[in-house]
């Protein structure tokens, strides 16, 4: 459901809707990629609507201390715009944001991004065979094709803990970091131990008077093999472009080799498990703390994390790990299920994102008047993570089941971008394109069959990958990225219907 307030009557809608061919929602990695590739394909009448005041998506929004990528920078970037100047193997957030902003400016994309436009609704008009898109301030846009590039990690998730509303200290989510709040000398309660928490905990540990980390389940953590790139390396990469391709290809195949460990729960992960356990034993000599930090589920069932400074931060005398649940929060403290009272000046939520409802902020209304939310009442599902029956000329980047546990998400984005542009070209020739219900159901059946023997579904844990309504894994790709590459090589006309256009295609 749309959660935005109605447009203000003080902001009149324009007399006529702005029109064009492709409207893109969001200007993160996927939005900028498809804009650039549309230009390369000769489709120039596109527009991006962005709710913020700059590009960058999740890399703009997440500014917490220690924020960095956990995929090597040469791989977590566009293959068609490789950067020889990364400072580290794993780039920090400001550097990734700079990369995206520089890319957008250099490719001339920013001139066709409308900032400060929060999309509230998009409705397919069967008669006009176009999407009418409305923003929160009442602006209207009529475009033939609609692309969602909002991604999955943009709706911060907090927990409904009794008494939270009574807390008189400062509380915020890691994705909404309060940089005005001085942590120095404060008593900090950290709720959650996911990918963000293991980065910001060591980054702030030395500032605070005390830190209590509330851990629901211990994550599997591997050492982070980060290193700086020296000037000589950068100079060679600038001088010999093929070296950038060699470096990227080597990193890609190194990561792709890990797919089997995630997509086949019966695969032999003994060496990886032993490596992770040695990492824990080396960095946490205290047996009591080490027991708390030892996972009780199959490696990879939840997101596999990388860090070389998280465990040492937990060894500090003023840092404590609590594994009991939280009963309630009072004005000045957090109370555990066992009745322990832990005083706190500040609560930081490291509880991730509501990825299962990533598109819920926009009312997307399809051909029969069906809301996308209703179509997904039994879980998100899209053919190849990209198209949905009942929603013509609508494409989702970073859609359902396109996430990865082993390789770079940018690879998947680029494949989806290529596939989407091929579909748009087909629609421009033959009329609005819509995946058939049969093709989408076949794909969903294939997904569930593949997923049944993955570590995410058969590894003995629950995670944010699984839709709580159905238990289906709606977020991750259950095979290799090579397999996704093969499946998106071309548009299979038999999986789509085309409606003869009643007007001139834009």
C-alpha positions as CSV (number, residue, x, y, z in Angstrom):
1,X,0.0,0.0,0.0
2,X,1.1,3.5,-0.6
3,X,2.0,5.2,2.7
4,X,2.5,8.7,1.4
5,X,0.2,11.5,2.2
6,X,-2.1,13.0,-0.5
7,X,-0.6,15.7,-2.7
8,X,-0.9,19.1,-1.2
9,X,-3.6,21.3,-2.8
10,X,-1.0,24.1,-2.7
11,X,1.0,22.3,-5.4
12,X,-1.1,22.2,-8.5
13,X,-0.5,19.5,-11.0
14,X,0.7,20.6,-14.4
15,X,-1.9,21.1,-17.2
16,X,-0.5,18.2,-19.2
17,X,1.6,15.3,-18.3
18,X,5.3,15.1,-19.3
19,X,5.6,12.4,-21.9
20,X,8.3,10.1,-23.3
21,X,9.4,6.5,-23.8
22,X,11.1,5.2,-20.7
23,X,10.6,6.4,-17.1
24,X,13.0,5.1,-14.5
25,X,12.4,5.3,-10.8
26,X,15.7,5.6,-8.9
27,X,19.2,6.7,-9.6
28,X,21.4,4.1,-7.9
29,X,23.6,1.5,-9.6
30,X,20.7,0.0,-11.6
31,X,19.0,3.3,-12.6
32,X,22.1,4.9,-13.9
33,X,23.1,1.7,-15.7
34,X,19.9,1.5,-17.7
35,X,19.9,5.2,-18.5
36,X,23.5,5.0,-19.9
37,X,22.7,1.8,-21.9
38,X,19.5,3.3,-23.3
39,X,21.6,6.2,-24.6
40,X,24.0,3.7,-26.1
41,X,21.0,1.9,-27.8
42,X,19.8,5.2,-29.3
43,X,16.8,5.5,-27.0
44,X,17.2,9.0,-25.7
45,X,13.7,10.0,-24.5
46,X,14.1,8.6,-21.0
47,X,13.8,10.3,-17.7
48,X,14.8,9.4,-14.1
49,X,12.7,10.4,-11.1
50,X,14.7,10.4,-7.9
51,X,13.2,11.2,-4.4
52,X,16.6,12.4,-3.0
53,X,18.7,15.4,-4.1
54,X,21.6,13.4,-5.5
55,X,22.3,10.0,-7.2
56,X,23.7,7.0,-5.5
57,X,20.8,4.9,-4.0
58,X,21.9,2.8,-1.1
59,X,25.4,4.2,-1.3
60,X,24.0,7.7,-0.9
61,X,21.8,6.8,2.0
62,X,24.1,4.6,4.1
63,X,26.7,6.9,5.6
64,X,27.4,5.1,8.9
65,X,31.0,4.9,10.2
66,X,32.9,2.1,8.5
67,X,30.5,1.6,5.7
68,X,32.2,-0.2,2.8
69,X,31.4,-2.8,0.2
70,X,32.0,-6.5,0.9
71,X,32.6,-7.4,-2.8
72,X,35.9,-6.2,-4.3
73,X,35.6,-2.8,-5.9
74,X,36.9,-3.8,-9.4
75,X,34.0,-6.3,-9.5
76,X,31.4,-4.2,-7.7
77,X,31.4,-1.5,-10.5
78,X,30.3,-1.3,-14.1
79,X,32.1,-3.6,-16.6
80,X,31.7,-0.8,-19.2
81,X,33.1,1.8,-16.9
82,X,36.0,0.3,-14.9
83,X,37.8,2.5,-12.5
84,X,41.6,2.2,-12.3
85,X,41.8,4.5,-9.3
86,X,40.1,2.5,-6.5
87,X,42.0,3.2,-3.3
88,X,41.4,-0.3,-1.7
89,X,40.3,-3.7,-2.8
90,X,37.1,-3.1,-0.8
91,X,36.1,0.5,-1.4
92,X,34.6,2.6,1.4
93,X,31.1,4.2,0.9
94,X,32.3,7.7,0.0
95,X,34.4,6.3,-2.8
96,X,31.6,4.2,-4.3
97,X,29.3,7.2,-4.1
98,X,31.9,9.4,-5.8
99,X,32.3,6.7,-8.6
100,X,28.5,6.8,-9.3
101,X,28.3,10.6,-9.2
102,X,31.3,10.9,-11.5
103,X,29.8,8.3,-13.9
104,X,26.5,10.2,-14.0
105,X,28.2,13.5,-14.8
106,X,30.6,12.1,-17.3
107,X,27.9,10.3,-19.2
108,X,25.6,13.4,-19.2
109,X,22.9,11.7,-17.3
110,X,22.2,14.2,-14.5
111,X,20.5,16.6,-16.9
112,X,17.6,14.1,-17.3
113,X,17.2,13.3,-13.6
114,X,14.4,15.0,-11.7
115,X,15.5,15.2,-8.1
116,X,13.1,15.6,-5.2
117,X,10.4,13.6,-7.0
118,X,9.0,10.9,-4.9
119,X,6.8,8.6,-7.0
120,X,3.5,7.7,-5.3
121,X,1.6,5.9,-8.0
122,X,2.0,4.4,-11.5
123,X,-1.0,3.1,-13.4
124,X,-1.1,1.4,-16.8
125,X,-3.6,3.0,-19.2
126,X,-4.8,0.3,-21.6
127,X,-6.4,2.8,-24.0
128,X,-3.3,5.0,-24.3
129,X,-1.0,2.0,-23.8
130,X,1.3,4.0,-21.5
131,X,2.0,4.4,-17.8
132,X,0.7,7.4,-15.9
133,X,3.1,8.1,-13.1
134,X,2.2,10.5,-10.3
135,X,4.6,12.1,-7.7
136,X,3.8,13.1,-4.2
137,X,3.7,16.7,-5.1
138,X,1.1,16.1,-7.9
139,X,3.3,16.0,-11.0
140,X,2.2,13.6,-13.7
141,X,4.3,11.8,-16.3
142,X,3.0,9.7,-19.2
143,X,5.6,7.2,-20.4
144,X,5.4,4.1,-22.6
145,X,7.7,2.0,-20.5
146,X,8.2,2.0,-16.7
147,X,11.4,0.7,-15.0
148,X,11.7,0.3,-11.3
149,X,15.3,0.8,-10.2
150,X,14.6,1.4,-6.5
151,X,16.5,-1.7,-5.4
152,X,15.8,-3.9,-2.4
153,X,17.8,-2.2,0.4
154,X,16.2,1.1,0.9
155,X,13.4,0.6,3.6
156,X,15.1,0.4,7.0
157,X,13.6,-2.2,9.2
158,X,13.2,-1.6,13.0
159,X,11.8,-3.9,15.5
160,X,8.4,-3.5,17.3
161,X,9.9,-3.6,20.8
162,X,7.5,-2.8,23.7
163,X,8.4,0.6,25.2
164,X,10.6,1.9,22.4
165,X,8.4,4.9,22.2
166,X,9.2,5.8,25.8
167,X,13.0,5.9,25.3
168,X,14.2,9.4,26.1
169,X,17.7,8.9,24.7
170,X,18.6,9.0,21.0
171,X,17.6,6.1,18.7
172,X,18.3,5.7,15.0
173,X,18.8,3.0,12.3
174,X,22.3,2.5,10.8
175,X,20.8,3.5,7.4
176,X,19.7,6.8,8.9
177,X,22.8,7.6,10.9
178,X,22.5,10.6,13.2
179,X,25.8,12.4,12.5
180,X,24.8,15.3,14.8
181,X,24.8,13.0,17.8
182,X,28.2,12.8,19.6
183,X,28.8,9.2,20.6
184,X,31.8,10.2,22.8
185,X,31.4,8.8,26.3
186,X,27.9,7.5,25.7
187,X,26.4,4.2,26.7
188,X,25.4,2.5,23.4
189,X,23.0,-0.3,22.8
190,X,23.3,-2.0,19.4
191,X,20.4,-4.1,18.3
192,X,21.3,-6.5,15.5
193,X,24.5,-8.1,14.2
194,X,24.2,-8.1,10.4
195,X,26.4,-6.7,7.6
196,X,26.1,-3.1,8.7
197,X,26.6,-3.7,12.5
198,X,29.9,-5.6,11.9
199,X,31.2,-2.5,10.1
200,X,30.0,0.3,12.4
201,X,30.6,-1.5,15.7
202,X,34.5,-1.5,15.4
203,X,34.3,2.0,13.8
204,X,32.7,3.5,16.9
205,X,33.9,1.2,19.7
206,X,36.8,3.4,20.9
207,X,34.6,6.5,21.1
208,X,31.9,5.2,23.5
209,X,31.9,4.6,27.2
210,X,30.2,1.3,26.9
211,X,28.6,-0.8,24.2
212,X,26.1,-3.7,24.6
213,X,25.4,-5.7,21.4
214,X,22.1,-7.6,21.3
215,X,22.7,-10.6,19.1
216,X,19.8,-12.8,18.1
217,X,22.0,-15.3,16.2
218,X,25.7,-15.3,15.6
219,X,26.8,-14.6,12.0
220,X,29.4,-16.6,10.1
221,X,32.3,-14.2,9.6
222,X,35.4,-14.7,7.3
223,X,38.5,-12.5,7.5
224,X,38.5,-9.5,5.2
225,X,41.4,-9.6,2.9
226,X,41.5,-5.9,2.2
227,X,44.5,-4.0,0.9
228,X,45.3,-0.7,-0.6
229,X,46.1,-0.3,-4.3
230,X,49.4,1.6,-4.6
231,X,50.1,4.3,-7.2
232,X,52.2,2.0,-9.4
233,X,49.3,-0.4,-9.7
234,X,46.9,2.4,-10.6
235,X,49.3,3.8,-13.2
236,X,49.6,0.5,-14.9
237,X,45.8,0.0,-15.0
238,X,45.4,3.5,-16.5
239,X,48.1,2.8,-19.1
240,X,47.1,-0.7,-20.1
241,X,43.3,-1.0,-20.0
242,X,43.4,-4.8,-20.6
243,X,44.8,-5.2,-17.1
244,X,41.5,-3.9,-15.7
245,X,39.6,-6.6,-17.6
246,X,42.1,-9.2,-16.4
247,X,41.7,-8.1,-12.8
248,X,37.9,-8.1,-13.0
249,X,37.7,-11.5,-14.8
250,X,40.0,-13.1,-12.2
251,X,37.9,-11.7,-9.3
252,X,34.7,-12.8,-11.0
253,X,35.7,-16.4,-11.4
254,X,37.2,-16.5,-7.9
255,X,33.8,-15.5,-6.6
256,X,31.8,-17.7,-9.0
257,X,33.6,-20.8,-7.7
258,X,31.8,-20.2,-4.4
259,X,28.3,-20.6,-6.0
260,X,28.2,-24.4,-5.3
261,X,28.6,-23.8,-1.6
262,X,25.4,-21.8,-1.6
263,X,23.3,-23.4,-4.2
264,X,23.9,-27.0,-3.1
265,X,23.4,-27.7,0.6
266,X,25.1,-31.1,0.2
267,X,28.3,-29.5,-1.1
268,X,31.5,-29.9,0.9
269,X,32.1,-26.7,2.8
270,X,34.3,-28.3,5.4
271,X,37.4,-26.2,4.5
272,X,35.4,-22.9,4.5
273,X,33.8,-23.8,7.9
274,X,37.2,-24.7,9.3
275,X,38.6,-21.4,8.0
276,X,35.8,-19.4,9.6
277,X,36.2,-21.3,12.9
278,X,40.0,-20.7,13.0
279,X,39.3,-17.0,12.4
280,X,37.0,-16.9,15.4
281,X,39.4,-18.9,17.6
282,X,42.4,-16.7,16.7
283,X,40.6,-13.4,17.4
284,X,38.5,-14.5,20.4
285,X,40.5,-16.5,22.9
286,X,37.8,-16.1,25.6
287,X,35.9,-19.4,25.5
288,X,32.7,-17.9,26.9
289,X,32.5,-15.2,24.4
290,X,33.6,-17.5,21.6
291,X,30.7,-19.8,22.4
292,X,28.3,-16.9,22.1
293,X,29.8,-16.0,18.7
294,X,29.7,-19.5,17.3
295,X,26.8,-19.9,14.7
296,X,24.4,-22.8,15.2
297,X,23.3,-23.1,11.5
298,X,24.9,-24.1,8.2
299,X,27.5,-21.7,6.8
300,X,25.8,-19.5,4.2
301,X,22.3,-20.0,5.4
302,X,22.3,-16.4,6.4
303,X,24.4,-13.8,4.8
304,X,28.1,-14.7,5.1
305,X,30.0,-11.6,6.4
306,X,33.6,-10.5,6.1
307,X,35.5,-8.6,8.8
308,X,38.9,-8.6,10.4
309,X,38.1,-6.0,13.1
310,X,34.6,-7.0,14.4
311,X,35.8,-9.8,16.8
312,X,38.6,-7.7,18.2
313,X,36.1,-4.9,19.0
314,X,34.0,-7.4,21.0
315,X,37.1,-8.3,23.0
316,X,37.3,-4.8,24.4
317,X,36.5,-4.6,28.1
318,X,33.7,-2.0,27.7
319,X,32.0,-4.0,25.0
320,X,29.5,-6.8,25.9
321,X,27.5,-9.3,23.8
322,X,24.0,-10.2,25.0
323,X,22.2,-13.2,23.5
324,X,19.0,-13.0,25.5
325,X,16.0,-11.5,23.9
326,X,14.7,-8.0,24.6
327,X,11.6,-7.9,26.9
328,X,11.1,-4.1,26.8
329,X,12.7,-0.7,26.5
330,X,12.2,1.9,29.2
331,X,13.0,5.6,29.2
332,X,16.7,5.0,30.0
333,X,17.4,1.3,29.5
334,X,17.0,-2.0,27.7
335,X,15.6,-4.9,29.7
336,X,16.3,-8.5,28.6
337,X,14.1,-11.5,28.8
338,X,16.0,-12.6,31.9
339,X,15.3,-9.3,33.6
340,X,18.8,-7.8,33.2
341,X,18.6,-4.0,33.0
342,X,21.1,-2.4,30.7
343,X,21.3,1.4,30.8
344,X,21.7,3.2,27.5
345,X,22.0,6.8,26.2
346,X,21.6,5.7,22.6
347,X,20.1,2.8,20.7
348,X,21.4,2.0,17.2
349,X,19.5,-0.5,15.1
350,X,21.6,-2.6,12.8
351,X,18.5,-4.6,11.8
352,X,18.7,-4.4,8.0
353,X,16.0,-3.6,5.5
354,X,12.5,-4.7,4.6
355,X,13.5,-6.2,1.3
356,X,10.3,-8.3,1.0
357,X,8.3,-5.1,0.6
358,X,10.8,-3.0,-1.4
359,X,8.2,-1.7,-3.9
360,X,5.4,-1.2,-1.4
361,X,5.9,2.6,-1.2
362,X,4.5,3.0,-4.8
363,X,1.0,2.0,-5.9
364,X,1.8,0.2,-9.1
365,X,-1.5,-0.6,-10.9
366,X,-1.5,-3.0,-13.8
367,X,-3.6,-3.8,-16.8
368,X,-6.7,-5.1,-15.0
369,X,-6.5,-2.5,-12.2
370,X,-4.6,-4.9,-10.0
371,X,-2.2,-3.5,-7.5
372,X,1.3,-5.1,-7.6
373,X,1.0,-5.5,-3.9
374,X,-2.1,-7.6,-4.4
375,X,-0.5,-9.6,-7.2
376,X,2.3,-10.4,-4.8
377,X,0.0,-11.3,-1.9
378,X,1.6,-14.7,-1.8
379,X,5.1,-13.4,-2.2
380,X,7.1,-11.4,-4.7
381,X,7.6,-13.1,-8.1
382,X,8.8,-11.9,-11.5
383,X,9.9,-13.7,-14.6
384,X,13.7,-13.7,-14.6
385,X,13.3,-11.2,-11.7
386,X,12.3,-8.6,-14.3
387,X,8.7,-8.8,-15.8
388,X,5.3,-9.5,-14.2
389,X,2.2,-10.8,-15.8
390,X,-0.6,-8.2,-15.8
391,X,1.9,-5.3,-15.9
392,X,2.8,-4.5,-19.6
393,X,5.9,-2.6,-20.4
394,X,7.0,-2.8,-16.7
395,X,10.5,-3.9,-15.8
396,X,12.1,-4.4,-12.4
397,X,15.9,-4.1,-11.9
398,X,17.2,-5.9,-8.8
399,X,13.8,-7.6,-8.7
400,X,12.8,-10.8,-6.9
401,X,15.3,-13.6,-6.9
402,X,18.1,-11.6,-8.5
403,X,20.1,-11.2,-5.3
404,X,23.4,-13.0,-4.8
405,X,25.2,-14.7,-1.9
406,X,28.5,-15.2,-3.7
407,X,29.2,-12.7,-6.4
408,X,28.7,-9.0,-7.5
409,X,25.2,-7.7,-7.8
410,X,26.4,-5.4,-10.5
411,X,26.8,-8.4,-12.8
412,X,23.1,-9.2,-12.3
413,X,22.1,-5.6,-12.9
414,X,24.0,-5.4,-16.2
415,X,22.3,-8.6,-17.4
416,X,18.9,-7.3,-16.4
417,X,19.6,-4.0,-18.1
418,X,20.5,-5.7,-21.4
419,X,17.4,-7.9,-21.2
420,X,15.1,-5.0,-20.4
421,X,16.4,-2.9,-23.3
422,X,15.9,-5.9,-25.7
423,X,12.3,-6.2,-24.4
424,X,11.8,-2.4,-24.9
425,X,13.1,-2.7,-28.5
426,X,10.7,-5.6,-29.1
427,X,7.8,-3.6,-27.7
428,X,8.6,-0.6,-29.9
429,X,8.4,-2.9,-32.9
430,X,5.4,-5.1,-31.9
431,X,3.5,-3.2,-29.2
432,X,3.3,-3.5,-25.4
433,X,5.1,-6.5,-24.1
434,X,3.8,-8.7,-21.2
435,X,5.0,-12.0,-19.8
436,X,2.4,-14.7,-19.9
437,X,1.1,-16.2,-16.7
438,X,2.2,-19.6,-17.8
439,X,5.8,-18.5,-18.3
440,X,5.9,-16.8,-15.0
441,X,4.5,-19.8,-13.2
442,X,6.9,-22.2,-14.9
443,X,9.7,-19.9,-13.8
444,X,8.4,-19.8,-10.2
445,X,8.2,-23.6,-10.2
446,X,11.8,-23.8,-11.4
447,X,12.9,-21.4,-8.7
448,X,11.3,-23.4,-5.9
449,X,12.7,-26.6,-7.2
450,X,16.2,-25.1,-7.4
451,X,15.8,-23.4,-4.1
452,X,14.8,-26.6,-2.2
453,X,18.4,-27.8,-2.1
454,X,20.2,-24.5,-1.5
455,X,21.8,-23.6,1.8
456,X,19.3,-20.8,2.3
457,X,16.3,-23.1,2.3
458,X,17.8,-26.2,3.7
459,X,20.5,-24.9,6.0
460,X,18.6,-24.8,9.3
461,X,18.0,-21.1,9.7
462,X,15.4,-18.4,9.1
463,X,16.5,-15.2,7.4
464,X,15.2,-12.1,5.7
465,X,15.6,-14.0,2.4
466,X,12.4,-15.9,3.2
467,X,9.0,-14.4,2.8
468,X,7.3,-14.9,6.2
469,X,3.9,-15.5,4.6
470,X,5.0,-18.4,2.4
471,X,8.5,-19.5,3.5
472,X,9.7,-19.0,-0.1
473,X,13.0,-17.5,-0.8
474,X,12.0,-14.5,-2.9
475,X,15.3,-12.6,-2.9
476,X,18.2,-14.8,-4.0
477,X,19.2,-16.4,-7.3
478,X,19.4,-20.2,-6.7
479,X,22.0,-20.9,-9.3
480,X,25.2,-19.6,-10.8
481,X,25.5,-16.1,-12.4
482,X,26.6,-17.9,-15.6
483,X,23.1,-19.6,-15.6
484,X,21.4,-16.2,-15.2
485,X,23.6,-14.9,-18.1
486,X,22.3,-17.8,-20.3
487,X,18.7,-17.3,-19.4
488,X,18.8,-13.6,-20.2
489,X,20.7,-13.9,-23.5
490,X,17.5,-13.2,-25.6
491,X,13.8,-12.5,-25.3
492,X,11.8,-15.7,-25.9
493,X,8.8,-14.5,-27.8
494,X,6.8,-17.5,-26.8
495,X,7.0,-16.3,-23.1
496,X,5.4,-13.0,-24.0
497,X,2.4,-11.5,-25.5
498,X,2.4,-8.3,-27.6
499,X,-0.5,-5.9,-28.0
500,X,-0.7,-4.1,-31.3
501,X,-0.1,-0.5,-30.6
502,X,-3.0,1.9,-31.2
503,X,-0.7,4.8,-31.6
504,X,2.8,5.8,-32.5
505,X,5.4,4.1,-30.2
506,X,7.6,6.5,-28.4
